[in-house]
Amino acid sequence: MDILKLDLQNTGPEQPSESEVRFQVALLAALACAAASFIARFVFDAPLVPELLAHFIFAVMPISVIEVGVGLLGPFAKRLAFVGCVVLYIIALLGAALAFIRYSNKVKNRAPARLMAAAFTVLVWAVFVFLVIPLLGGGVSGRYLRQGPLFTALSLLAVFAVYGIALSLVSAIYIERPEVARVNNYRLSRRRFIRGIGYAVVAVAAYEVARSFLTTWWRSGSGRVKNGDGVFPNIDGLAMEVTPTDDFYVVSKNPFDPQVDTARWRLEVTGLVENPLTLTYEDLKGLPAVEQYATLECIDNKVGGDLIGNALWRGVRLKDVLEKAGLKDGVVDIALRASDDYRDSIPLDRALADGSILAYEMNGAPLTEAHGYPLRLIVPGIYGMKNVKWIKRIEPVNFDLKGYWQARGWDDRAEYKTESRIDTPDEVDGAATIAGVAFAGDRGISGVEVSTDGGKSWAAAEVKPALSRYSWALWHKEWRPEAAGTYSVVARAIDGDGVTQTDRRSPVSPDGASGRHTVRIVVN
């Protein structure tokens, strides 16, 4: 049977042309391949080409463009980019199938159809394994991917085998049952395909907008005291001293975060060490454990923003693991690589500080996947982007390694700036309590001052001692307005070294936002 012979008799106005039938065959094969790719990714953790393409685009796109996209679309920007990569993937598969159909029709009498389909499958597989994936930064056959070259090659061979089989089967159906191609409901024309892409993007956008609205509505005030009794720190609207894990901010470069199986996971300690280590999850939990409260903040957090939280972390000191491996002379940075292929580094002195830990628990429970299960880094004093999640390799190196975000223009030192945030109130009747949080990394907070006249005069607030030298501090100030009206309330923190928070406003890029949080409070 010639699987690619497209012979339509008596083509009428309601019947698809031969080119339309070819398009339908190619499109169905492309969609089958895309479906197989997603199944392989989420069932067997195989590489997903659109995901790799999204990572590549994020890697080469100027940080200014990323900032504009995120500023306009928020989290939806990342998902929209991924949807675009999926569309490009399907279009590439569609184009390859169309080219194969046209070529096969020209040589259909020279080679068996199934043999040509098999050769086509191998050719597409080879192009992706030896050309596309290396161009996207995965190395030949995915040697730089977490799945490794052998699994990458075999999983993609299975995916593209589905592609070839689907192309053969769909073509055969259209030959043996040509009436299928003539039924209007089955006409997958180019115009319908383009409309379908538009509908898909709109559907994803609608879903994201609805999800964002519902999440904002449901979690309005998440991580804050609700219906408190007003006794500090139980003030309604004030941040909880320990942020619940479910309310803790999450930021990731990934369209989909890795799902790590601890039964197979290993922590490798290699590089400039005397005794390279390979530790299992249980090995790590068997080492002397430490617990500490520490605040994490995203470098992309705006003045007064919510991309910050405080948690109780449990794990092992990084310096204990490094001492177990034995550092060689000349180490400059400690490089870390994650299961999502993210990488970054911290200076040796920070790695050897007591507060730097490899955490496997958060708020008394194992890390969640979103927060880096099974292992993440907690380094007091520097922004969250350098507190690597999903760690799989630690490597002391003799140079200053620039990480994923540093290569895109973000600051390499990434030290926390002194900041304060006003959480409450929004509107008052008579006397009120102004309250919020203050944070200065590992420098601590020695004081907070509040102004109710836009910064013309200042008064000291009461600061609750922080849970640790690495945690934020809660503060409050009792206030009795002199008259009704709108007041400009400003807060400024003083760090443990006695340095007052700057009033100079700067954007988040490249080294974190600065400036004093100001809110308008209406007094009735």
C-alpha positions as CSV (number, residue, x, y, z in Angstrom):
1,M,0.0,0.0,0.0
2,D,1.4,3.4,-0.9
3,I,0.8,5.4,2.2
4,L,1.4,8.8,0.6
5,K,-0.8,8.5,-2.5
6,L,-3.4,11.2,-2.3
7,D,-6.0,10.5,-5.0
8,L,-9.2,12.5,-4.6
9,Q,-11.8,11.9,-7.3
10,N,-14.5,14.4,-8.2
11,T,-13.3,17.2,-6.0
12,G,-16.1,19.6,-5.5
13,P,-16.5,22.9,-3.7
14,E,-17.1,21.2,-0.4
15,Q,-14.2,18.7,-0.8
16,P,-10.6,19.5,0.2
17,S,-8.0,19.8,-2.5
18,E,-5.0,17.5,-2.6
19,S,-2.8,20.2,-1.0
20,E,-5.4,20.5,1.8
21,V,-5.3,16.7,2.4
22,R,-1.5,16.8,2.6
23,F,-1.7,19.6,5.1
24,Q,-4.2,17.6,7.2
25,V,-2.0,14.5,7.2
26,A,1.1,16.5,8.1
27,L,-0.7,18.5,10.8
28,L,-2.1,15.4,12.5
29,A,1.3,13.8,12.5
30,A,2.9,16.9,14.0
31,L,0.2,17.1,16.7
32,A,0.7,13.4,17.5
33,C,4.5,14.0,17.9
34,A,3.9,17.1,20.1
35,A,1.5,15.0,22.3
36,A,4.1,12.3,22.6
37,S,6.8,14.8,23.5
38,F,4.7,16.1,26.4
39,I,3.9,12.6,27.6
40,A,7.6,11.7,27.5
41,R,8.4,14.9,29.5
42,F,5.9,14.7,32.2
43,V,5.8,10.9,32.6
44,F,9.4,9.9,32.0
45,D,11.2,13.3,32.5
46,A,12.5,13.3,28.9
47,P,13.8,16.5,27.3
48,L,11.1,18.7,25.8
49,V,12.3,20.6,22.8
50,P,10.0,23.6,23.3
51,E,11.1,23.8,26.9
52,L,14.8,23.9,25.8
53,L,13.9,26.5,23.2
54,A,12.3,28.7,25.9
55,H,15.4,28.4,28.1
56,F,17.6,29.3,25.1
57,I,15.5,32.4,24.3
58,F,15.6,33.5,27.9
59,A,19.3,33.0,27.9
60,V,20.1,35.1,24.8
61,M,17.4,37.8,25.2
62,P,18.6,41.1,26.6
63,I,17.6,41.6,30.2
64,S,16.0,44.9,29.4
65,V,13.6,43.1,27.1
66,I,12.8,40.5,29.7
67,E,12.1,43.2,32.3
68,V,9.7,45.0,29.9
69,G,7.9,41.7,29.2
70,V,7.6,40.7,32.8
71,G,6.6,44.3,33.7
72,L,3.8,44.2,31.2
73,L,2.6,40.6,31.5
74,G,3.9,39.4,34.9
75,P,4.2,35.6,35.2
76,F,2.2,35.2,32.1
77,A,5.2,36.4,30.0
78,K,7.1,33.2,30.7
79,R,4.1,31.0,29.9
80,L,3.3,33.0,26.7
81,A,6.9,32.5,25.6
82,F,6.6,28.8,26.2
83,V,3.3,28.6,24.2
84,G,5.1,30.4,21.4
85,C,7.9,27.8,21.5
86,V,5.3,25.0,21.4
87,V,3.8,26.6,18.3
88,L,7.2,26.9,16.6
89,Y,7.9,23.2,17.4
90,I,4.6,22.1,15.8
91,I,5.2,24.3,12.8
92,A,8.7,22.8,12.3
93,L,7.2,19.3,12.5
94,L,4.4,20.3,10.1
95,G,6.9,21.7,7.6
96,A,9.1,18.6,7.8
97,A,6.1,16.3,7.2
98,L,4.9,18.3,4.3
99,A,8.4,18.2,2.7
100,F,8.5,14.5,3.2
101,I,5.1,13.9,1.6
102,R,6.1,15.9,-1.4
103,Y,9.4,14.2,-1.8
104,S,7.9,10.7,-1.2
105,N,5.3,11.3,-3.9
106,K,8.1,11.9,-6.4
107,V,10.1,8.7,-5.5
108,K,7.1,6.5,-4.5
109,N,7.9,3.9,-7.1
110,R,11.6,3.6,-6.1
111,A,11.3,2.6,-2.4
112,P,8.8,1.0,-0.1
113,A,6.6,3.5,1.8
114,R,7.3,2.1,5.2
115,L,11.1,2.2,4.6
116,M,10.9,5.8,3.5
117,A,8.9,6.6,6.7
118,A,11.5,4.9,8.8
119,A,14.3,6.7,7.1
120,F,12.4,10.0,7.6
121,T,12.0,9.2,11.4
122,V,15.7,8.6,11.7
123,L,16.6,11.7,9.8
124,V,14.4,14.0,11.9
125,W,15.8,12.3,15.1
126,A,19.3,12.9,13.9
127,V,18.6,16.6,13.1
128,F,17.2,17.2,16.6
129,V,19.8,15.2,18.5
130,F,22.9,16.4,16.6
131,L,21.9,19.9,15.5
132,V,18.9,21.4,17.3
133,I,19.7,20.4,20.9
134,P,23.4,21.4,20.6
135,L,22.3,24.8,19.2
136,L,20.0,25.2,22.2
137,G,22.8,24.6,24.6
138,G,22.2,21.0,25.5
139,G,25.3,19.5,23.9
140,V,25.4,16.7,21.3
141,S,22.7,14.2,22.2
142,G,22.0,16.2,25.4
143,R,25.3,15.6,27.1
144,Y,24.8,18.8,29.1
145,L,21.2,18.0,30.1
146,R,20.2,16.4,33.4
147,Q,18.8,13.4,31.5
148,G,22.2,12.6,29.9
149,P,23.1,11.7,26.3
150,L,21.8,8.1,26.2
151,F,18.4,8.8,27.7
152,T,18.0,11.9,25.6
153,A,18.8,10.0,22.4
154,L,16.5,7.1,23.2
155,S,13.6,9.2,24.4
156,L,13.7,11.4,21.3
157,L,13.9,8.3,19.1
158,A,10.7,7.0,20.7
159,V,9.0,10.4,20.3
160,F,9.9,10.7,16.6
161,A,9.0,7.1,16.0
162,V,5.5,8.2,17.0
163,Y,5.8,11.0,14.5
164,G,6.7,8.6,11.7
165,I,4.0,6.0,12.6
166,A,1.4,8.7,12.9
167,L,2.3,10.0,9.5
168,S,2.0,6.6,8.0
169,L,-1.3,5.7,9.7
170,V,-3.0,9.0,9.0
171,S,-1.9,8.8,5.3
172,A,-3.3,5.2,5.1
173,I,-6.6,6.2,6.5
174,Y,-7.0,9.0,4.0
175,I,-6.2,6.5,1.2
176,E,-8.4,3.7,2.3
177,R,-11.2,6.0,3.4
178,P,-11.0,9.1,1.2
179,E,-14.4,10.2,2.3
180,V,-12.8,11.1,5.6
181,A,-10.9,13.9,3.9
182,R,-14.1,15.1,2.2
183,V,-16.1,15.6,5.4
184,N,-16.2,19.3,6.2
185,N,-15.7,18.7,10.0
186,Y,-12.3,17.1,9.3
187,R,-11.0,19.9,7.1
188,L,-7.9,21.1,9.0
189,S,-7.0,23.8,6.6
190,R,-4.2,26.3,7.0
191,R,-6.7,29.0,7.9
192,R,-8.2,26.8,10.6
193,F,-4.8,26.0,11.9
194,I,-3.8,29.7,12.2
195,R,-7.2,30.4,13.9
196,G,-6.6,27.5,16.3
197,I,-3.2,28.9,17.3
198,G,-4.9,32.2,18.0
199,Y,-7.6,30.5,20.0
200,A,-5.0,28.6,22.0
201,V,-3.1,31.7,22.9
202,V,-6.3,33.5,23.9
203,A,-7.3,30.5,26.0
204,V,-4.0,30.4,27.8
205,A,-4.1,34.2,28.4
206,A,-7.7,33.9,29.7
207,Y,-6.7,31.1,32.0
208,E,-3.7,33.0,33.3
209,V,-5.7,36.2,33.9
210,A,-8.4,34.2,35.7
211,R,-5.9,32.3,37.7
212,S,-4.0,35.4,38.7
213,F,-7.2,37.2,39.7
214,L,-8.4,34.2,41.8
215,T,-5.0,33.7,43.3
216,T,-4.8,37.4,44.2
217,W,-8.3,37.4,45.6
218,W,-7.9,34.1,47.5
219,R,-4.4,35.0,48.8
220,S,-5.1,38.7,49.5
221,G,-3.0,39.3,52.6
222,S,-1.3,35.9,52.3
223,G,1.4,35.6,54.9
224,R,-0.2,38.4,56.9
225,V,-2.0,38.4,60.2
226,K,-5.8,38.3,59.7
227,N,-8.2,39.6,62.3
228,G,-5.5,40.1,64.8
229,D,-6.1,41.4,68.3
230,G,-4.0,44.5,67.8
231,V,-1.4,43.5,70.3
232,F,2.0,43.7,68.6
233,P,3.0,41.7,66.7
234,N,-0.6,40.3,66.2
235,I,-1.7,43.3,64.2
236,D,-4.2,42.8,61.5
237,G,-2.5,43.1,58.1
238,L,1.1,42.9,59.4
239,A,3.3,40.2,58.0
240,M,3.6,37.0,60.0
241,E,7.0,36.7,61.6
242,V,7.4,33.3,59.9
243,T,5.9,33.1,56.4
244,P,3.8,30.0,55.8
245,T,5.4,27.8,53.1
246,D,2.4,28.0,50.8
247,D,2.5,31.8,51.0
248,F,6.3,32.1,50.4
249,Y,7.1,33.8,47.2
250,V,8.3,31.6,44.3
251,V,10.4,32.7,41.3
252,S,11.9,30.4,38.7
253,K,13.3,30.7,35.2
254,N,11.6,27.5,34.2
255,P,8.3,26.9,32.3
256,F,8.2,23.7,34.4
257,D,10.3,23.1,37.5
258,P,12.2,19.8,37.8
259,Q,10.7,16.9,39.7
260,V,13.6,15.2,41.4
261,D,13.4,11.6,42.6
262,T,15.5,11.3,45.7
263,A,16.0,7.6,45.2
264,R,18.1,8.4,42.1
265,W,19.3,11.9,43.2
266,R,22.9,12.4,44.2
267,L,24.8,15.4,45.4
268,E,28.3,15.5,43.8
269,V,31.1,17.5,45.3
270,T,33.8,17.8,42.7
271,G,36.3,20.3,41.3
272,L,39.2,21.6,43.5
273,V,38.7,19.1,46.3
274,E,41.0,16.4,47.8
275,N,38.2,13.9,48.2
276,P,35.4,14.1,45.7
277,L,32.0,13.2,47.3
278,T,28.8,11.6,46.2
279,L,26.1,11.9,48.8
280,T,22.6,10.5,48.8
281,Y,19.7,12.3,50.4
282,E,20.0,10.0,53.4
283,D,23.7,10.7,53.7
284,L,23.0,14.4,53.9
285,K,20.3,14.0,56.6
286,G,22.8,11.9,58.5
287,L,25.3,14.7,58.8
288,P,25.1,17.1,61.8
289,A,22.1,19.3,61.3
290,V,21.5,23.0,62.0
291,E,18.3,25.1,62.1
292,Q,18.1,28.8,61.5
293,Y,15.6,31.5,60.6
294,A,16.5,33.4,57.5
295,T,14.8,35.8,55.2
296,L,14.9,35.4,51.4
297,E,14.2,38.2,48.9
298,C,14.1,38.2,45.2
299,I,16.4,40.8,43.5
300,D,13.4,41.7,41.3
301,N,11.4,42.8,44.4
302,K,10.2,46.4,44.1
303,V,10.2,48.8,47.0
304,G,7.4,47.7,49.3
305,G,6.9,44.5,47.3
306,D,5.9,41.0,48.4
307,L,8.8,39.0,46.8
308,I,10.2,38.4,50.3
309,G,9.6,36.0,53.1
310,N,11.0,34.6,56.3
311,A,11.2,30.8,57.1
312,L,12.8,28.3,59.4
313,W,15.4,26.3,57.5
314,R,17.0,23.0,58.5
315,G,20.0,21.4,56.8
316,V,23.8,21.0,57.0
317,R,26.4,23.7,57.0
318,L,28.0,24.1,53.6
319,K,31.4,24.5,55.2
320,D,31.0,21.1,56.8
321,V,30.5,19.4,53.4
322,L,33.4,21.4,51.9
323,E,35.6,20.4,54.8
324,K,34.6,16.8,54.4
325,A,35.7,17.0,50.7
326,G,38.9,19.0,51.5
327,L,39.4,22.2,49.6
328,K,42.6,22.6,47.5
329,D,44.5,25.8,47.4
330,G,43.4,28.6,45.0
331,V,39.6,28.3,45.4
332,V,37.9,31.5,44.6
333,D,34.2,30.6,44.2
334,I,32.0,27.7,45.1
335,A,30.0,26.9,41.9
336,L,26.6,25.2,42.2
337,R,24.6,23.4,39.5
338,A,20.9,22.6,39.7
339,S,18.7,19.8,38.3
340,D,17.2,22.4,36.0
341,D,20.7,23.2,34.7
342,Y,20.7,26.6,36.5
343,R,24.0,27.5,37.9
344,D,25.5,30.2,40.1
345,S,28.4,30.7,42.5
346,I,29.2,32.4,45.8
347,P,32.5,33.6,47.1
348,L,34.5,31.3,49.3
349,D,34.2,33.4,52.4
350,R,30.4,33.3,52.2
351,A,30.4,29.6,51.6
352,L,32.5,29.1,54.8
353,A,30.3,31.3,56.9
354,D,28.2,29.6,59.6
355,G,24.9,30.8,58.2
356,S,25.4,29.3,54.8
357,I,23.5,26.0,54.8
358,L,22.3,23.3,52.4
359,A,18.7,23.1,53.4
360,Y,16.4,20.1,53.0
361,E,13.6,21.3,55.3
362,M,11.5,24.5,55.4
363,N,9.2,25.4,58.3
364,G,9.5,21.9,59.8
365,A,8.7,19.9,56.6
366,P,10.7,18.7,53.6
367,L,11.2,21.3,50.9
368,T,8.4,21.5,48.4
369,E,9.3,21.1,44.7
370,A,8.7,24.8,44.1
371,H,11.2,25.7,46.9
372,G,14.0,23.4,45.7
373,Y,13.3,19.8,46.8
374,P,15.4,17.9,47.7
375,L,18.2,20.5,48.4
376,R,18.7,24.2,48.2
377,L,21.2,26.8,49.3
378,I,20.5,29.4,52.0
379,V,23.1,32.2,52.0
380,P,22.4,35.1,54.4
381,G,23.3,38.5,53.0
382,I,22.7,38.0,49.2
383,Y,19.6,38.0,47.1
384,G,17.5,34.9,46.4
385,M,18.8,34.3,42.8
386,K,22.1,33.1,44.3
387,N,20.4,30.8,46.8
388,V,20.3,28.0,44.3
389,K,17.4,25.5,44.3
390,W,17.4,21.8,43.3
391,I,21.2,21.5,43.8
392,K,22.9,18.5,42.3
393,R,26.5,19.5,42.1
394,I,28.9,21.7,44.2
395,E,32.2,22.6,42.6
396,P,35.0,24.8,44.0
397,V,36.7,26.7,41.2
398,N,39.7,29.0,40.9
399,F,37.9,31.8,39.1
400,D,34.9,34.0,39.6
401,L,32.1,32.1,37.9
402,K,29.3,34.2,36.5
403,G,25.9,32.5,37.0
404,Y,22.8,32.3,34.9
405,W,21.6,35.8,35.8
406,Q,25.0,37.5,36.1
407,A,25.7,36.6,32.5
408,R,22.5,38.6,31.6
409,G,23.6,41.7,33.4
410,W,22.5,41.2,37.1
411,D,24.9,42.1,39.8
412,D,27.4,39.3,40.9
413,R,27.7,40.5,44.5
414,A,23.9,40.7,44.9
415,E,24.1,42.0,48.5
416,Y,20.8,42.9,50.1
417,K,20.0,46.5,50.5
418,T,18.6,47.9,53.7
419,E,14.8,48.3,53.3
420,S,11.5,48.7,55.2
421,R,7.9,48.1,54.2
422,I,4.7,49.5,55.5
423,D,2.0,46.8,55.7
424,T,-0.8,48.5,57.5
425,P,-3.1,50.5,57.8
426,D,-4.8,51.7,54.6
427,E,-7.5,53.8,56.2
428,V,-8.1,54.8,59.8
429,D,-10.6,56.3,62.2
430,G,-8.9,58.1,65.1
431,A,-5.8,56.4,66.5
432,A,-4.0,53.8,64.4
433,T,-1.0,51.5,64.4
434,I,1.5,51.8,61.6
435,A,3.3,48.5,61.2
436,G,5.6,46.7,58.8
437,V,8.8,44.8,58.3
438,A,12.5,45.8,57.9
439,F,15.4,43.9,56.5
440,A,19.1,44.4,55.9
441,G,20.4,40.9,55.1
442,D,23.1,39.7,57.5
443,R,23.7,43.2,58.9
444,G,20.5,43.1,61.0
445,I,18.2,45.9,61.9
446,S,19.0,48.3,64.8
447,G,16.0,50.7,64.3
448,V,13.1,51.9,62.2
449,E,11.8,55.5,61.9
450,V,8.4,56.6,60.6
451,S,7.3,59.9,59.1
452,T,3.7,60.9,58.7
453,D,4.4,64.1,56.9
454,G,6.2,62.9,53.8
455,G,9.6,62.7,55.3
456,K,9.8,66.2,56.9
457,S,10.0,64.8,60.5
458,W,10.8,61.3,61.9
459,A,9.9,59.4,65.0
460,A,11.3,56.0,66.2
461,A,9.1,52.9,65.9
462,E,9.2,49.9,68.2
463,V,11.2,47.1,66.7
464,K,10.7,43.5,67.7
465,P,14.0,41.6,68.0
466,A,14.5,39.5,64.9
467,L,14.3,35.7,65.2
468,S,17.9,35.6,64.0
469,R,20.6,37.9,62.7
470,Y,19.5,36.7,59.2
471,S,15.8,37.5,59.6
472,W,13.6,40.5,59.0
473,A,12.3,42.4,61.9
474,L,8.7,43.5,62.6
475,W,8.1,47.1,63.7
476,H,5.1,49.3,64.7
477,K,4.4,52.9,65.6
478,E,1.3,54.1,67.4
479,W,-0.1,57.2,65.7
480,R,-2.9,59.6,66.5
481,P,-3.5,62.0,63.6
482,E,-4.3,65.6,64.4
483,A,-7.1,65.9,61.9
484,A,-8.9,64.1,59.1
485,G,-7.2,64.0,55.7
486,T,-4.7,62.1,53.6
487,Y,-1.3,61.6,55.0
488,S,2.0,60.6,53.3
489,V,3.5,58.0,55.6
490,V,7.2,56.9,55.0
491,A,9.4,54.4,56.7
492,R,13.2,54.1,56.8
493,A,15.3,51.4,58.5
494,I,18.7,51.6,60.2
495,D,20.9,48.5,59.7
496,G,23.1,46.9,62.4
497,D,26.0,49.0,61.3
498,G,24.1,52.2,62.0
499,V,23.6,53.1,58.3
500,T,20.2,54.6,57.5
501,Q,18.3,53.3,54.5
502,T,18.8,55.5,51.4
503,D,16.1,57.7,49.9
504,R,17.7,57.4,46.5
505,R,15.3,55.5,44.2
506,S,16.7,53.0,41.8
507,P,15.1,50.2,39.7
508,V,15.5,46.5,40.5
509,S,18.0,46.0,37.7
510,P,20.9,45.3,38.0
511,D,21.4,45.2,41.8
512,G,18.0,45.4,43.5
513,A,15.6,48.3,44.1
514,S,16.3,51.1,46.6
515,G,14.2,53.9,48.0
516,R,11.8,54.4,50.9
517,H,8.4,52.9,50.9
518,T,5.7,55.6,51.0
519,V,1.9,55.0,51.4
520,R,-1.1,57.3,51.4
521,I,-3.3,56.8,54.4
522,V,-6.8,58.3,54.6
523,V,-7.9,59.5,58.0
524,N,-11.6,59.9,58.4
